[in-house]
């Protein structure tokens, strides 16, 4: 199993402020996971503890019957699971093409966050952004 390239992690807003040494250490906490085109990676309404970064391929994000986004290399999903440790997923993510991802579990991530407040702050910012986007979609749908 391989780990993500630290340069890939540096492009993710959650980890953008980390230096090369921290990125290399963080990368070693991820595990490679592959999915075939058509595979469902996450299912809305089910529990999960993983955060994923896409290394290769594309995926769709759906909420209910509506596609709300596409993800490609360098993009990520499942960050809420890093905080709440397995509450229900808010969206379904499906591989459009064969997909190479790097996954990080909540229990591997927690010591990293506790050791570096910069990551915790970035994660809070990302979650706040996600909440605002969700609220915006809800208010415009009504």
Secondary structure, 3 states (H helix, E strand, C coil): CCCCCHHHHHCCHHHCCCCHHHHHHHHCCCEEEEECCCCEEECCCCCCCEEEEEEECCEEEEECCEEEEEECCCCEECHHHHHHCCCCCCCEEEECCCEEEEEEEHHHHHHHHHHCHHHHHHHHHHHHHHHHHHHHHHHHHC
